């Protein structure tokens, strides 16, 4: 089961390219050769993934640091 990193306010965003609401779905993230899957807000048509500033500066920064320290 994937960790859900979406917030209710993330789903109020629209994809500018496709003009549709974002939905929560699995997204594959890769960093330094490591792959992870997380449920993130994304466009159901083009696959654009929204990563909030809170997530980027919080949990993702922690994971990046842990991988770099290996």
C-alpha positions in Angstrom: 0.0 0.0 0.0 1.3 3.4 -0.9 1.7 6.3 1.5 -0.9 9.0 0.8 0.7 12.4 0.7 -2.3 14.3 -0.6 -4.1 17.1 1.2 -7.8 18.1 0.6 -6.7 21.5 -0.7 -4.4 19.9 -3.3 -7.5 18.5 -5.0 -8.8 22.1 -5.7 -6.0 22.5 -8.3 -6.6 22.1 -12.0 -4.1 20.9 -14.6 -3.6 24.0 -16.7 -2.7 22.0 -19.8 -5.7 19.6 -19.7 -8.1 21.8 -17.8 -9.3 19.0 -15.5 -9.2 18.6 -11.7 -6.3 16.7 -10.2 -7.0 13.3 -8.6 -5.0 11.2 -6.1 -3.2 8.3 -7.6 0.1 6.3 -7.5 3.2 8.2 -8.6 6.7 6.8 -9.0 9.5 8.9 -7.6 13.1 8.3 -8.3 16.1 9.8 -6.5 19.7 8.6 -6.7 18.6 5.3 -8.4 16.1 4.6 -5.7 12.4 4.3 -6.7 9.5 4.9 -4.4 5.7 5.0 -5.0 3.4 7.4 -3.2 -0.2 8.5 -3.7 0.0 12.1 -4.9 -2.4 14.6 -6.6 -2.0 14.3 -10.4 -3.7 15.0 -13.7 -5.6 11.9 -14.9 -4.9 12.8 -18.5 -1.3 14.0 -18.9 0.1 12.6 -15.6 1.4 15.9 -14.2 2.1 15.4 -10.5 1.7 18.1 -7.9 4.2 18.0 -5.1 3.3 20.6 -2.4 6.0 22.8 -0.9 5.2 21.2 2.5 5.9 17.8 1.2 9.0 18.9 -0.8 10.6 20.6 2.2 9.5 18.1 4.7 9.3 14.3 4.1 11.0 14.4 0.7 13.9 16.4 2.1 14.3 13.8 4.9 14.3 10.9 2.5 16.8 12.7 0.2 19.1 13.3 3.2 18.8 9.7 4.3 19.7 8.4 0.9 22.6 10.8 0.5 24.0 9.6 3.9 24.1 6.0 2.9 
